[in-house]
């Protein structure tokens, strides 16, 4: 399902990063969560066109490997690497069937990745494969839709998105359609929003510990650009959340 969706997007995916909620919420929150990567090896899962791979490399990561299930996304990431060489490697791969990686990585990042698991068993396989790819004590950072998000709250359209349930219920949680209001045209993606306990049980079963949920934050730049009132709904009913744990 997700392969075809993302193959149709290609480099247009980069446009997501300009939308207010991503530019001033997601990106600074993810980078703050990951923290200092200087000298570390980082695995970027569901890397898309390589946005975070490039950011982490520029911030001093010694090695970055980006993996995505979409051949079109990886083609776009490699095109970026050709235009602006940073020494990043990219591979097409399914996290649920991830090949053994050696040497192991110091940290792994999964932005909107685990929510594409077809069922709980696939989510657990993803988590086990990530755990196997990390050094003991390595960090795993997850960014995904807030499992407790209420779809009857204020619209997210002023932040660049529309988020609505499809009415379907998967084993791990409800199915959700997220539309990025790009111009032109809007792009919709359908995925699962796993329940909080599904995330936690799958990660612990894989061997992760020290799980901590981290709230989405709006950067100071975003507050200056739009004002606090503009962000009130997003902060009162955050559609996105972060999670850190350790191998």
N, C-alpha and C positions, 0 to 999 in steps of 0.2 A: 504493500500500500504506500509506504512512505517513499519508496524508491521512485515510483512513477511521479508522485507529487513533486518531489524535489528535482527530478530530471527535467521537468517542464520549466523550472524557475531559472536555473543556471545563474549567471552573474547578476540577474535582477535581485537575487537574495541580498546583495550588498545594500540595496535600498532600505532594507529593514533597519539598518543601523542609524539611519537619519531620522526615524520616527521618534517623537518626544519620549515615549516610555522606554524605548531601547537606548537612545542616546544619553538620557539623563538618569535613567533608572537601572536598566539591565547592565550596560557596559561598566559604569563605575562600581556597581555592586559586585559584579563578577570579578573585576580586577582587584578590588579591595579584599574579597574573600580569598583569592589565590595568594595575594601578598607578594613577598619578595621571592622572585624565582632566579635570582642571579646565581649562575653556576649549576643550576638544576636541570635535569632532564624531565620533559613534560610530554605527556600523551594527551592529545586533543581529540576527543571522541565526538563523532557527529560534527566534524570540523567545518562542514559546509564549504564556503569559498575561502576559508583560511583566515578569517578576521582575527580570531583570538590567537591562532597560531602565530600570526605576524606580530600581534601586540606582545605576546609573551617573549618572543625572540628578541624584539626591540628592547624589552625590559631586562634583558640579560640572561635568559634561559640558555644553557649550554647546548641543549639539543631539544628539538621539537619534532614530533611525528604527528601529523594530522591524518585521521582516518574517517572516511565517510562512506556510506553505503551507495551513494549516488555517483555514477561515473561522470555526470555532467558537473556536479559540484567539485569533484576532484580535478576535472579538466580546467575549471575556472580557477581553482586554487593554484594549480601548476602554472597557469598563464600569468597569474600575479607574481609567482616566484620567478618566472622568466623575465618579467618586466623589472622587477625589483628584487634581485637575489639576496636572500637572507640565510640561506643554508637550511631551509626547512624541507623535510621529506613528507610526501603525501602518498597515501595508499587508499585504494578502494577496498572496503571491508565492512562486514556486518559485525557489530559488537556482540551480538548473540552467538556468533560463530568465530570469534576473534582467534586468529592464529597465535600460538605461543610467541611471546616477544622476549628477546634476549639482546643485550642486558636489560634488566628490569628498570622501570622508570621511578623517579623520585616523587612524581605527582601525576595525577590524571584529572582532566576537566571534561565534564559532560554537560553541554548546554543544550537543553531540549533534546535529550537522547533517550533516556530510560523510558519516557512516556510513549515511545514507539514500539515497545514490546507488545507482541500480539496477545500474550497472556502472562500469568504469574510465573509460569515455568520459564518462559523466555526472559522475563525480567531477572529472575534468579540466575539464569545462565550469563546474562550480561554482567551482573555484579560479580559472579565468580571469575569471569574472564578478566575483568578489570583488576580484581584482587590479585589474581595470578600474575598480572603484568607489573605490579608495584613491588618495590623493595619493602622489607618489613618496616612498618612505621610510616610508609608512604601515605601521602594525603590524597583523598578523592573528593573533588568538588563537584557538586551537582546544582544545576539551575533548571527549574521547571515551573509549570503552572502550580499555583497554590492549591493544595488538595482541598482546602476549606473554602475556596472561592464561591461566593454566592452570585448566581447569574441574574438574580432579580434586583441587584443594586444598580447604581448609576452607570450609564454607558461609558465605555472606554474610548469612544470615538474621538474625543478631543485629544487623546494621547496617541492616536494613530491606529487604533485597533478596534475590531468588533469581536467579541467572544460570546459564543452561544452553544448550549448543549444541542446535540443532534437528536436526542431522544433515545439513543441506543445506550445500553449498559454492557460494557465488556467485563470480563472476569475481574480485572484489576481496578475498574472504576468507570465513571461515565465517559462517553465519547464526546469530544468537544471540537467545534469548528472555530478556528481563529483566522480572522481576515485582517491582513495588513492593508491599510488604506493608502496604498501607493497610487501615484498618478503619472501615467497610466500603466496598467490597470490594477485594481485591487487583486491581491493574491490570497487565496484561502487554503488552509492546511487543516486536515482532520487528524486528530490523535486521541489517545486516551489520557485521562487525568487520574493516575493511580491514587488510591486512597493512601493517607499518611501511614497507616499501619502496614500496607503492602510494601511501600518503600522501606520502612524500617525493618520489617521481617526479612525481606529479600537481602538487604545489605548485611544484616547480622548473620544470616544463614551462610553468606559468602565469606564470612570471617572478619568483616569490618566492625570497628568498635568506636567509642567516643563520638557517637552521632550527635550532631547539633544542628537544629534548624536556625537559619539566619534570615531575618526579614529584609525585604527589598528596601533600599533607601534611595532617596533622590539627592543628586549631587548639589553642592552649593551653586555650581554653574546653572543647573536647572532651576533652582529656586530664584536666582537672580534674573534669569531670562524670562520666566513666566509668573513669578510670584507664588507665595505659599497657598493662596486660595485656589489657584489652578490645580494644584496637586492634592488637594484635600480628599477628593474621592478616591484617588489611587492609593493614598496612605491609609484611609479608613477601611477600604476593602481591597487590599493588595491582590492583584491577579497572579502575581509571580512570587516565588520564594526560593531560597537557597538552602543548601544542606552541605555540611562538611562532615567527613568521617576519616578514620585512619585504618590502614591495613595492619 
